[in-house]
């Protein structure tokens, strides 16, 4: 078996650091496999068995961000990124009927500018009409596919309950640039359209920390943070939304002009078809989570409400956003707060703001998924003077059950879960002694 070293993880990338670029830089070298048990074969290659399908791994590539989803056929889909020695980053996916044995991996897109950091996770979506849509961050400065011509974007008026931080005279910027791009497959992921930006604004600004969902009308919505034009501040971004019409992204709209500038967004559609968006707000450096709801496929939203009044005041960005999931009856949200009220840590609430639990300081990188009845909360937790492990807890009928450790998950990180036929499937990275990682995927019950 492999001997592993304890990784050192810092929660804050830097109080005033630029997190989108950092999120790309923080991706580490790793190796992926489609199986549960990992061993080394006679050739020195990493081999592993997932069901009856052994696989040999290319040690010259690195891999990250294993993410689990379901397509419209109810099949399990695992997708991830790979990086080669020439810094080419590729997004791949593979499909399984049972969550144990996966078919041949398929390429979505490969380019040196493809974002693959923890705060820049690609998103693979499945529409009712059979189309697959991949959404990902894209860093400018390398060869880029051509942009499709679309109408000039317009912005909504700024909301009265926010301070206008954009009142200063415009100053030439940016120092950096990135986009949110998308590509579509109409043949089950065998071929993909040329990726193009969801944002019609051609100004070189940073756009990132996004999330994307399929709406009840089978259109796609993408929310992201974007640099405020002309800002003289080191970091200042607002919250934008773009929605497709007949599969074509329409001009972006301003949703909130003053937000925390480096925390990822979460969107989920509930059983009634309402779109929920959770993001970290910024009200005079109070960085609590805001919750807004749209009942008309993203055309209008409710006024932002603080999800849970932590009143966390910090003059900088935590580089940590929320994830959310919805059962048939309830929505759940998890995020980190460094509040000074004695409850600092990763927390879990429902959409009404009821606090279900706060994890201790050794927990981080939490996420949550759900099927119709059960939500699964997963995170990584580091033992004192020991490795990180993956833990999870189920929420059934609004009740949070005791946490469980995923067996043999030493040095696990960046976990993703999925409920498959009532069982919990967990995929995560395992850090090895050579600072590469392998991908573990297993049912925990």
MARTI-58816 format. One record per residue (C-alpha): residue number from 0; residue in three letters; x, y, z. Coordinates in steps of 0.001 Angstrom, whole numbers, plus 500000, padded with zeros to 6 digits. Layout:
   num   residu       px       py       pz
   NUM      Ala        X        Y        Z
...
***
This chain:
   num   residu       px       py       pz
     0      Unk   500000   500000   500000
     1      Unk   501061   503603   499570
     2      Unk   502727   505512   502356
     3      Unk   501226   509010   502625
     4      Unk   502315   512293   504157
     5      Unk   500086   514731   506011
     6      Unk   499129   517696   503796
     7      Unk   499154   521175   505257
     8      Unk   496040   523125   504303
     9      Unk   495412   526786   504936
    10      Unk   491880   528030   505108
    11      Unk   492663   531545   503995
    12      Unk   494470   531868   500695
    13      Unk   495181   535437   501746
    14      Unk   493016   538115   503239
    15      Unk   493341   540350   500237
    16      Unk   494718   537810   497767
    17      Unk   493206   537310   494370
    18      Unk   491364   534056   494766
    19      Unk   490378   533228   491212
    20      Unk   493969   533063   490030
    21      Unk   494938   531395   493294
    22      Unk   492189   528862   492835
    23      Unk   493814   527867   489575
    24      Unk   497275   527825   491110
    25      Unk   496237   525757   494113
    26      Unk   495447   522698   492006
    27      Unk   498012   520074   492879
    28      Unk   499454   517166   490982
    29      Unk   497364   514069   491269
    30      Unk   496485   510801   489598
    31      Unk   493005   509482   488933
    32      Unk   491539   506019   488865
    33      Unk   487971   504807   488549
    34      Unk   488218   502401   491425
    35      Unk   488081   502025   495147
    36      Unk   491187   500090   496161
    37      Unk   494599   501394   495174
    38      Unk   497801   499370   494765
    39      Unk   501033   499422   492771
    40      Unk   501557   496835   490049
    41      Unk   504813   495235   488874
    42      Unk   505464   498014   486402
    43      Unk   505330   500665   489120
    44      Unk   502075   502052   487715
    45      Unk   499142   502703   489998
    46      Unk   496464   500116   489370
    47      Unk   493082   499743   490981
    48      Unk   489946   497673   490714
    49      Unk   486448   499101   490339
    50      Unk   484239   496048   490113
    51      Unk   485939   493877   487497
    52      Unk   487605   496659   485555
    53      Unk   491268   497134   486501
    54      Unk   492919   500272   485104
    55      Unk   496464   501531   484744
    56      Unk   497209   505194   485330
    57      Unk   499367   507619   483389
    58      Unk   501800   508908   486042
    59      Unk   502669   511936   483899
    60      Unk   499223   513488   484359
    61      Unk   497603   515152   487347
    62      Unk   493892   515060   488168
    63      Unk   491476   516984   490373
    64      Unk   487876   517841   491312
    65      Unk   485990   514523   491122
    66      Unk   482293   515405   490984
    67      Unk   479269   513102   491015
    68      Unk   475973   513769   489236
    69      Unk   473059   511977   487590
    70      Unk   471947   512285   483985
    71      Unk   468338   512198   482785
    72      Unk   468500   508410   482417
    73      Unk   469255   508119   486128
    74      Unk   472817   506965   485449
    75      Unk   475728   508004   487649
    76      Unk   478091   510473   486011
    77      Unk   481575   511151   487359
    78      Unk   483503   514100   485943
    79      Unk   486931   515536   486705
    80      Unk   489877   517478   485247
    81      Unk   493266   516211   484088
    82      Unk   496460   518192   483592
    83      Unk   499421   517028   481513
    84      Unk   503099   517989   481571
    85      Unk   502451   520812   479083
    86      Unk   499865   522347   481469
    87      Unk   497003   521383   479189
    88      Unk   493884   520945   481347
    89      Unk   491146   518586   480156
    90      Unk   487615   518043   481434
    91      Unk   486456   514417   481218
    92      Unk   483413   512427   482294
    93      Unk   482444   508772   482542
    94      Unk   479046   507136   483055
    95      Unk   477978   504197   485232
    96      Unk   474693   502352   485571
    97      Unk   475402   501179   489115
    98      Unk   478011   503578   490509
    99      Unk   480608   500804   490532
   100      Unk   481696   500138   486956
   101      Unk   482241   503081   484601
   102      Unk   482370   503200   480841
   103      Unk   485088   504757   478741
   104      Unk   485911   508338   479675
   105      Unk   484874   511052   477211
   106      Unk   486579   514386   476617
   107      Unk   484526   517566   477004
   108      Unk   487170   520238   476425
   109      Unk   490937   520678   476805
   110      Unk   492901   523928   476970
   111      Unk   495598   525483   479137
   112      Unk   493117   528157   480233
   113      Unk   490522   525760   481662
   114      Unk   489964   526505   485366
   115      Unk   490549   523579   487726
   116      Unk   490896   525061   491229
   117      Unk   488677   524345   494237
   118      Unk   486826   527650   493729
   119      Unk   486560   527099   489969
   120      Unk   484895   523692   489738
   121      Unk   483459   522918   486282
   122      Unk   479761   522053   486127
   123      Unk   478184   519379   483923
   124      Unk   474431   519793   483355
   125      Unk   471799   517513   481811
   126      Unk   468764   519003   480059
   127      Unk   465386   517364   479553
   128      Unk   465831   517534   475786
   129      Unk   468867   515250   476046
   130      Unk   471532   517914   475650
   131      Unk   474547   518062   477950
   132      Unk   475964   521456   478888
   133      Unk   479400   521989   480426
   134      Unk   480153   525300   482151
   135      Unk   483645   526194   483307
   136      Unk   485923   529101   484126
   137      Unk   488438   530116   481502
   138      Unk   491534   532176   482127
   139      Unk   492419   534651   479419
   140      Unk   495947   535013   478076
   141      Unk   496190   531781   476096
   142      Unk   494735   530782   472740
   143      Unk   490966   531106   473054
   144      Unk   488060   529906   470894
   145      Unk   486200   532693   469070
   146      Unk   483431   534540   470916
   147      Unk   479939   534391   469473
   148      Unk   478432   537779   468682
   149      Unk   475488   538644   470906
   150      Unk   473603   541783   471979
   151      Unk   475352   544190   474325
   152      Unk   474663   543348   477982
   153      Unk   472540   545606   480121
   154      Unk   472451   545937   483875
   155      Unk   469552   546294   486270
   156      Unk   469403   549319   488595
   157      Unk   471343   548962   491813
   158      Unk   469230   548038   494814
   159      Unk   468581   550753   497332
   160      Unk   469584   548696   500370
   161      Unk   473223   548493   499228
   162      Unk   475922   551130   499329
   163      Unk   477059   552141   495845
   164      Unk   480764   551331   495826
   165      Unk   481028   552232   492155
   166      Unk   480580   555988   492579
   167      Unk   484267   556825   492049
   168      Unk   485552   558042   488710
   169      Unk   486398   555152   486358
   170      Unk   490043   554160   486287
   171      Unk   491642   551947   483677
   172      Unk   491644   548317   484757
   173      Unk   491976   545257   484576
   174      Unk   495204   543660   485604
   175      Unk   493761   540185   484987
   176      Unk   491020   538571   482963
   177      Unk   488874   535448   482999
   178      Unk   485572   534258   481609
   179      Unk   482821   531738   482235
   180      Unk   482434   529558   479145
   181      Unk   480037   526855   478049
   182      Unk   479885   524062   475496
   183      Unk   476979   521837   474411
   184      Unk   476738   518202   473328
   185      Unk   473688   516822   471523
   186      Unk   474974   513265   471131
   187      Unk   475588   512058   474668
   188      Unk   478954   513736   475110
   189      Unk   480661   512283   472034
   190      Unk   481110   515690   470376
   191      Unk   480905   519216   471800
   192      Unk   480334   522680   470386
   193      Unk   483110   525281   470377
   194      Unk   483196   526788   473890
   195      Unk   482146   530416   474092
   196      Unk   481550   532954   476835
   197      Unk   478247   533271   478677
   198      Unk   479053   536969   479146
   199      Unk   478494   539283   476196
   200      Unk   480742   541998   477620
   201      Unk   484100   541857   475796
   202      Unk   485903   543941   478443
   203      Unk   488857   542117   479964
   204      Unk   487600   541621   483511
   205      Unk   487580   538789   485995
   206      Unk   484486   536592   486100
   207      Unk   484439   533587   488420
   208      Unk   483122   531743   491491
   209      Unk   480128   530643   489437
   210      Unk   477363   528088   489647
   211      Unk   475013   526795   486944
   212      Unk   471667   524954   486938
   213      Unk   469018   523734   484530
   214      Unk   465753   525601   485149
   215      Unk   462276   523986   485101
   216      Unk   461721   525362   481576
   217      Unk   464872   523495   480416
   218      Unk   466896   526675   480020
   219      Unk   470289   527130   481715
   220      Unk   471098   529775   484329
   221      Unk   474649   530775   485268
   222      Unk   475452   533092   488178
   223      Unk   478934   534521   488721
   224      Unk   480941   537338   490275
   225      Unk   482362   539976   487971
   226      Unk   484828   542850   488394
   227      Unk   483161   546227   488799
   228      Unk   484236   548343   485850
   229      Unk   486340   551352   486780
   230      Unk   486783   550301   490401
   231      Unk   489899   551643   492115
   232      Unk   489688   549043   494868
   233      Unk   491991   546052   494913
   234      Unk   489018   543681   494702
   235      Unk   485442   544712   493948
   236      Unk   482930   542449   492225
   237      Unk   479182   542281   491791
   238      Unk   476785   539375   491257
   239      Unk   475563   538703   487715
   240      Unk   473160   536236   486120
   241      Unk   472738   535022   482551
   242      Unk   469902   532759   481369
   243      Unk   469441   531047   478026
   244      Unk   466456   531525   475730
   245      Unk   466029   528690   473263
   246      Unk   469513   527603   474262
   247      Unk   471160   530992   473601
   248      Unk   472469   533031   476522
   249      Unk   470792   536405   476830
   250      Unk   472485   539614   478067
   251      Unk   473716   539449   481639
   252      Unk   471792   541120   484442
   253      Unk   473061   542680   487652
   254      Unk   471557   540888   490666
   255      Unk   473473   542428   493587
   256      Unk   475975   545296   493164
   257      Unk   477890   544763   496440
   258      Unk   478908   541234   497414
   259      Unk   481838   539418   498978
   260      Unk   484266   539306   496088
   261      Unk   485937   535868   496259
   262      Unk   483386   533303   497457
   263      Unk   481651   530797   495227
   264      Unk   477897   530910   494622
   265      Unk   475355   528107   495010
   266      Unk   472096   527632   493110
   267      Unk   469465   524914   493380
   268      Unk   465947   524393   492024
   269      Unk   463472   523073   494587
   270      Unk   460592   520637   494120
   271      Unk   458169   523487   493358
   272      Unk   460424   524824   490598
   273      Unk   461737   527857   492492
   274      Unk   465341   528861   491904
   275      Unk   467286   529486   495124
   276      Unk   470589   531367   495089
   277      Unk   472918   531626   498097
   278      Unk   475976   533871   498074
   279      Unk   478193   535630   500600
   280      Unk   477074   539227   500906
   281      Unk   479108   542228   502026
   282      Unk   477366   544819   504149
   283      Unk   480054   547064   505655
   284      Unk   482385   544054   505928
   285      Unk   479721   541810   507496
   286      Unk   480153   538646   505381
   287      Unk   477020   536625   506078
   288      Unk   475188   534477   503530
   289      Unk   472370   536036   501528
   290      Unk   469469   533988   500163
   291      Unk   467291   535044   497215
   292      Unk   464521   533170   495403
   293      Unk   463075   533351   491881
   294      Unk   459735   531766   491014
   295      Unk   459798   532787   487334
   296      Unk   462944   531059   486041
   297      Unk   465330   533805   487055
   298      Unk   463410   536770   485644
   299      Unk   462863   538374   489057
   300      Unk   464198   537641   492545
   301      Unk   463076   538275   496074
   302      Unk   464984   540809   498156
   303      Unk   468111   539273   499721
   304      Unk   467690   537926   503238
   305      Unk   470465   536922   505586
   306      Unk   470306   533155   505839
   307      Unk   471746   533019   509337
   308      Unk   472882   536121   511231
   309      Unk   476449   535171   512107
   310      Unk   477480   538819   511829
   311      Unk   480947   537767   510757
   312      Unk   482954   540948   510249
   313      Unk   486175   540612   508282
   314      Unk   488052   543074   506096
   315      Unk   488825   540543   503391
   316      Unk   487332   537584   501595
   317      Unk   487119   534123   503223
   318      Unk   487597   532311   499881
   319      Unk   484835   529912   500878
   320      Unk   481264   529893   499645
   321      Unk   478161   527767   500147
   322      Unk   476741   524638   498588
   323      Unk   473069   523720   498726
   324      Unk   470736   520860   497862
   325      Unk   467008   520219   497940
   326      Unk   464901   517201   498824
   327      Unk   461208   517081   497942
   328      Unk   460337   518904   501154
   329      Unk   463298   521024   502235
   330      Unk   466459   522800   501139
   331      Unk   469773   522631   503014
   332      Unk   472820   524893   502858
   333      Unk   476342   524477   504224
   334      Unk   479142   527055   504472
   335      Unk   481958   528296   506708
   336      Unk   481706   531256   509048
   337      Unk   484490   532667   511200
   338      Unk   482047   534552   513378
   339      Unk   483267   535823   516710
   340      Unk   480147   534662   518564
   341      Unk   481696   531357   519629
   342      Unk   480258   529272   516768
   343      Unk   483034   529580   514234
   344      Unk   483194   526682   511778
   345      Unk   481327   524896   509015
   346      Unk   477577   525022   509588
   347      Unk   474447   523467   508151
   348      Unk   471047   525155   508008
   349      Unk   467764   524738   506194
   350      Unk   466372   527414   503881
   351      Unk   464520   529009   506801
   352      Unk   467820   529595   508561
   353      Unk   467379   526931   511221
   354      Unk   470850   525943   512401
   355      Unk   471234   522173   512447
   356      Unk   474891   521909   513429
   357      Unk   478271   523655   513515
   358      Unk   481314   521455   512971
   359      Unk   484512   522030   514921
   360      Unk   487539   523868   513585
   361      Unk   489106   520708   512151
   362      Unk   486381   520440   509480
   363      Unk   486435   522203   506101
   364      Unk   485445   521950   502414
   365      Unk   481885   520844   503136
   366      Unk   479249   520181   500481
   367      Unk   475746   518747   500396
   368      Unk   473684   516748   497900
   369      Unk   470227   515204   498037
   370      Unk   467680   512943   496421
   371      Unk   463918   513166   497004
   372      Unk   464115   512046   500635
   373      Unk   467672   512245   501920
   374      Unk   470329   514947   502033
   375      Unk   473973   513982   502524
   376      Unk   476408   516406   504166
   377      Unk   480079   515619   503523
   378      Unk   483335   517272   504590
   379      Unk   486992   516622   505281
   380      Unk   488262   516648   508837
   381      Unk   491842   516638   510074
   382      Unk   492753   514744   513231
   383      Unk   495243   516277   515647
   384      Unk   498735   515338   514412
   385      Unk   497062   513064   511873
   386      Unk   495726   512967   508310
   387      Unk   492500   514352   506924
   388      Unk   489573   511962   506529
   389      Unk   486199   512186   504829
   390      Unk   483117   512360   507076
   391      Unk   479456   512498   506218
   392      Unk   476065   512794   507858
   393      Unk   472565   512197   506542
   394      Unk   469543   514465   506958
   395      Unk   466245   512573   506917
   396      Unk   462890   514330   507481
   397      Unk   464756   517417   508614
   398      Unk   466694   515517   511288
   399      Unk   470492   515423   511140
   400      Unk   471872   511998   511990
   401      Unk   475223   511270   513645
   402      Unk   478324   511816   511550
   403      Unk   480178   508832   510114
   404      Unk   483756   508457   508935
   405      Unk   484327   507031   505471
   406      Unk   486427   503931   506041
   407      Unk   490001   504020   504705
   408      Unk   489709   507665   503692
   409      Unk   493042   508814   505159
   410      Unk   494348   511940   503409
   411      Unk   490989   512402   501685
   412      Unk   489925   515815   500396
   413      Unk   487495   517581   498031
   414      Unk   484695   515058   498477
   415      Unk   481542   514789   496368
   416      Unk   478519   512613   497147
   417      Unk   475472   511191   495402
   418      Unk   472516   509139   496615
   419      Unk   472168   506078   494367
   420      Unk   469222   503731   494987
   421      Unk   469146   504747   498628
   422      Unk   472893   504261   499119
   423      Unk   475550   506944   499479
   424      Unk   478308   507091   496876
   425      Unk   481352   509195   497800
   426      Unk   484141   510323   495461
   427      Unk   487189   512187   496716
   428      Unk   490878   512817   496207
   429      Unk   493541   511025   498252
   430      Unk   496857   512835   498655
   431      Unk   499920   510614   498253
   432      Unk   503459   510992   499518
   433      Unk   504620   512296   496134
   434      Unk   502006   515076   496354
   435      Unk   499951   513530   493612
   436      Unk   496536   512144   494387
   437      Unk   494380   509216   493365
   438      Unk   490625   509264   493088
   439      Unk   488671   507073   495474
   440      Unk   484989   506238   494877
   441      Unk   482980   503953   497116
   442      Unk   479556   503255   498566
   443      Unk   479575   503854   502294
   444      Unk   476431   501867   503089
***
